[in-house]
Amino acid sequence: MLGGSRVQYHLRQICVCLNLIPVNKPEIFIAQANEKIDENGNINDEVTKKMITDLVTEVVYHIKKDIH
């Protein structure tokens, strides 16, 4: 069940080769995502919500930093 984490690691390697700037932290790995995200895409797990919120906050920070 580690396919997602291997894919994420490989994607980071590709970003380095293409000179892209990925957001490195926070990293998110959601185990048993099928139990935490329903068929409509609603997140029903508070820890997962917080992790995603933290990631989105970091992405917005980097976008605003690069714009100014």
C-alpha positions as CSV (number, residue, x, y, z in Angstrom):
1,M,0.0,0.0,0.0
2,L,3.0,2.3,-0.5
3,G,2.4,3.0,-4.2
4,G,1.3,6.6,-3.5
5,S,4.4,7.4,-1.5
6,R,6.7,6.0,-4.2
7,V,4.9,8.0,-6.8
8,Q,5.2,11.2,-4.8
9,Y,8.9,10.6,-4.3
10,H,9.4,10.0,-8.0
11,L,7.5,13.1,-8.9
12,R,9.8,15.1,-6.7
13,Q,12.8,13.7,-8.6
14,I,11.2,14.8,-11.8
15,C,10.7,18.3,-10.4
16,V,14.4,18.5,-9.7
17,C,15.3,17.6,-13.3
18,L,12.8,20.1,-14.7
19,N,14.1,22.9,-12.3
20,L,10.6,23.2,-10.7
21,I,10.1,24.4,-7.2
22,P,7.9,21.9,-5.3
23,V,6.4,22.6,-1.9
24,N,8.4,20.2,0.2
25,K,6.6,20.5,3.5
26,P,4.3,19.5,4.8
27,E,4.3,16.2,3.1
28,I,1.0,14.4,3.1
29,F,0.4,10.7,3.0
30,I,-3.2,9.7,3.6
31,A,-3.5,6.0,4.6
32,Q,-6.9,4.4,4.0
33,A,-8.1,7.5,2.0
34,N,-11.2,5.6,0.9
35,E,-12.3,5.7,4.6
36,K,-11.5,9.4,5.1
37,I,-12.8,10.9,1.8
38,D,-16.3,10.0,0.7
39,E,-17.5,9.4,-2.9
40,N,-18.4,13.1,-3.3
41,G,-14.9,14.2,-2.3
42,N,-15.8,15.3,1.2
43,I,-13.2,14.8,3.8
44,N,-14.7,13.2,6.9
45,D,-11.4,12.9,8.9
46,E,-10.3,16.0,10.9
47,V,-6.6,15.1,10.9
48,T,-6.7,14.7,7.1
49,K,-8.5,18.1,6.8
50,K,-5.8,19.7,8.9
51,M,-3.0,18.2,6.8
52,I,-4.6,19.4,3.5
53,T,-5.3,22.8,5.0
54,D,-1.7,23.2,6.1
55,L,-0.5,22.2,2.6
56,V,-2.8,24.6,0.8
57,T,-1.7,27.4,3.2
58,E,1.9,26.7,2.4
59,V,1.2,26.7,-1.4
60,V,-0.6,30.0,-1.1
61,Y,2.3,31.5,0.9
62,H,4.8,30.5,-1.8
63,I,2.7,31.8,-4.6
64,K,2.3,35.2,-2.9
65,K,6.0,35.3,-2.1
66,D,6.9,34.7,-5.7
67,I,4.4,37.3,-7.0
68,H,5.8,40.1,-4.9
